[in-house]
Amino acid sequence: MDRATAVLTLLTMLWGATPTLACFCDHYPWTAWSTCSRTCNYGTQQRHRTIRHDEYYWKNACEQLCVKQESRACNVEACPLHCHLSEYGPWSACSSCAKKQFRTRELVTPAQFGGSDCTEPLVEERPCHPSTECHIEKVDCKDRFTCDNGRCISTKLRCNSQNDCGDNSDERHCARMVRVCNRVFESIPGAELMASGFDAAAEKIRAAVLDNSFFGGECTTNRSREDRKWYRIPANVEEVQLKVRREGYVEDYKAEAEEAQSEVVNLASDSSSSSSHEDGGGLFIPILFSWRNSYMSRKTSSFRSAVKASQQKDSKFIRVHQAVRVSTFRTKSSDLYLSEPFLRTLSSLPLDYNYALYRQVFQLFGTHYFKAGTLGGHYDLLYQYNREEVKNSGERRVAVVMERMGTWVLLLPVVQLSVRCSSPSWPGSFLKASERSISMVRGGRAEYAAALAIERQGVLPDSTTYKDWMESTKDNPTVVEYELRPILELVRGFPCAVTKRQHLERALIEYLESFDSCKCAPCPNNARPVLSGTECLCVCQSGTYGPNCERRAQDYTSNAVDGRWSCWGPWSTCDSSMRRQRVRECNNPAPQQGGKACPGERRREEECFISIFQKQDVCISDDETVTEDQNAELPPGTPGCSRPKAPPNSYLRINKRRFSFGDTEEILCLTGFEMEGYQYIRCMPDSTWSKPMGQCIKRVCPSLALPEGLTAQPEKAEYRVGDTVILSCESTDMVLSGRRYYTCGIDQSWEPALTSDLHCKTENPFVPDSSCGRGQRRDGAQCVCMAREECQPYREDLCVLDAEKDRFTMMSACAFHAGRCHGDRLYFLNRGACEKDESGMEWTRFRARLSDRSSVQEPCGDDTCYEWEICSGLKKCECKLPRDCPKDASPSFCLEMLKTRTKRAMSACSVAAMKCAGMQFRLLQDNSC
């Protein structure tokens, strides 16, 4: 058959076969979709065709052409997490001043992904009857005037026609009245706002912490440029300027509209215009915190509305904001006059720490006060657009400028660069084309501020609306820009201020942690979790949307997951170097598929103090000297000894002023130190103390300073001599480049010393050469012992007795067997760390002593079994019973049985088996009796 005929025949066969391959699969209908395998968090559904194996099925090759089963995702929404609170703790002791008891509980799991929120309170209180009177230390005003309410003011402020005390007690019983100012002036507008506290965690203005009705002994005034009126400046204010100024601009959250990058996430990101500086102690208390007009609050209901709006659709936001400045001010750095309610609240705080009572200070007065600021109004609107429409329209950049119409201001959309409104759904104004606008306006009258927002296809606010709002900011201003200082700086100058300031620092840490989003679960599609009350919100990336940001736009293809921190662990105890630490982990979630690492530090360290009064809170005031001279001598002629001086790193247990002859005092060491020698001293007949025969010696090693990616177990602030730590890599597929086990030595240093190049590397497991013995490798046709240096890369996971040095050390299996091959006297104890198992260590030493006398050396797992042992199925050496040892073995040892005091000659097998069985004897000599 020629080639042309063959091709023609093949085409004819294919033409005849073609109808048989045209199976109409829908001839066999699908069943209904099955029930979803999960109620949430990506379940699956299946369906299959109802197949009838009839003539049509086989004739048309439906078996090969038809898909018989399909599956699809269902219930893709994340499973709801319901809010969960811990159980209440015990009731506190009855506060003698508040006459209340408190108990608190914590937020364990916030509501998230549509879970039910918590409505129960975190603090409960109940009235009680205190067993002690409320004792508030009286103020010692010394050479100053004492007001009836307990305040101290300069004597120069008496009888000056001003209520400087606040209760007018400084103006009573005056022989002659004087005036500081020649006439009466109004206080500067907004003086009460300047005196307010501010809660930096909740981003809300709180009650006044300063008294700006106090003017002091100077008549300092300022004249307004607008109404030409003179105003008197409070004593707490260093500088003030009265003015009206307007600034406005557009802040677009995205530079390139085409890219599916994060733009909405800026709703929850830290603003570059907001800065805070923490003190070196690391208390997480912002010392200087500033807020400029470009900063957008994350704690308002408007921000919450913006987050909810971003979840409805794939959105692009443009923010238009403007600051209207009425006045600027700066508070003095020192000698500030506190408000009466704030001072009264501080004075009534108990000396014993009570979180519920101390937390009320921050809830009532905030965490900071205003160091400087600007009063006025803040025009702030967030416009939401459909991102797909923006992309299709070809918008590159939009700017909104302020254009004057007469003496008023009108918002007009203008073109910057090339703005092409090609979408037919966007006729005219770009702002009017927005889906909605969310008002975050602050200051001014509420009705005018609300009128500035618009809905889809709504009417844009005109110049009159804006004019009315701007005018109202002069009568109802707010703080639009500010610099803050911690409220703790004001807690001084009254009795027990140091003690209460320390308690407030402790309470502030707990208070700030209640606003930390580390309790939130990771959000889908790299969304940012934000804790709002007891609920976590997911702030969607641009290109994602949905109730939990689980849906994606077509152009969103990123699978990167940025790392986020878990919550901080508890503080360690204060160590002997007066430092404490705490750590957190970057695993909520860990960075994945090219995501960013967690910003900031994993370990935090700060200074701390060791108190010998751990269970007792004492009243300590600022600049307070010791009320009783600790080193004062007894009056002349008084028998006995005065209080001795405590040696370094110690304190006295009895610690009284006078001791009788023969009395003893005990020297106790501070935490981290141990007494070496005799701890008692005695009062001698010549009124002197005996010489101390002991001293407090530091017996701890500091915590290891580990590179990033390494962890130590157990993790403690300090370790006692003999303690062992195990280093490991956070990543399970990595191993250390050096030793894993380190021991705190007698000289309070780590043995061996931690090398500077210690790091994690990819694990390369040790694979022995099966054609040679243990510890050997093939060299040509021969098996030779491996060089010890070849074993350095492998993990040290065996605890081994080095009989030559009589010490237990960690080795890799490679190094252990290579050493034995070279003749090193190494003996296996266990796999894992060298624990302080005295009986196990004693037995290992004993079997090492007898090993040379054994006629059997059988490899068994990592160990070697001798004639008194058998290798079990678990590859462990197990002791024989003494009766199972050979009876005809020649005696090798002479021993004395401790019970019967008789001597017996025994073989090595019998001696080792008896030792392993716990029988009591003493080896007399290494040969027959």
Secondary structure, 3 states (H helix, E strand, C coil): CCHHHHHHHHHHHHHHHHHHHCCCHHHCCECCCCCCCCCCCCEEEEEEECCCCCHHHHHCCHHHHCCCEEEEEECCCCCCECCEECCCCCCCCCCCCCCEEEEECCEEECEECCCCCCCCCCEEEEECCCCCCCCCCCCCCCCCEECCCCCEECHHHCCCCCCCCCCCHHHCCCCCCCCCCCCCCEECCCHHHHCEEEECCCCEEEEECECCCCCCCCCCEEECCCCCCEEECCCCEEEEEEEEEEEEEEEECCCCCCCCCCCHHHHCCCCCCCEEEECCCCCCCEEEEEECCCCCCCCCHHHHHHHHHHHHCCEEEEEEEEEEEEEEEEECCCCCCECHHHHHHHHCCCCCCCHHHHHHHHHHHCCEEEEEEEEEEEEEEEEEEEHHHHHHHCCCCEEEEEEEECCEEEEEEEECCCCCCCCCCCCCCCCCCCCEEEECCECCCHHHHHCCCCECCCCCCCHHHHHHHHHHHHHCCEEEEEEEEEHHHHCCCCCCHHHHHHHHHHHHHHHHHCCCHHHCCCCHHHCEEEEECCEEEEECCCCEECCCCCEECCCCCCCCECCCCCCCCCCCCCCCCCEEEEECCCCCCCCECCCCCCCCCCEEEEECCCCCCCCCCCCCCCCCCCCCCCCCCCCCCCCCEECCCCCCCEEECCCCCEECCCCEEEEEECCCEEEEECCEEEECCCCCECCCCEEEEECEEECCCCCCCEEEECCCCEEECCCEEEEEECCCCEEECCCCEEEECCCCCEECCCCCCCCEEECCCCCCCCCCCCCEEEECCEEEECCHHHHCCCCCCEEEEECCCCEEEEECHHHHHHHHHCCCCEEEEEECCCCCCHHHHHHHHHHHHHHHHCCCEEEECCEEEECCEEECCCCCEEECCHHHCCCCCCCCEEEEECCCCEEEEECHHHHHHHHHCCCCEEEEECCCC
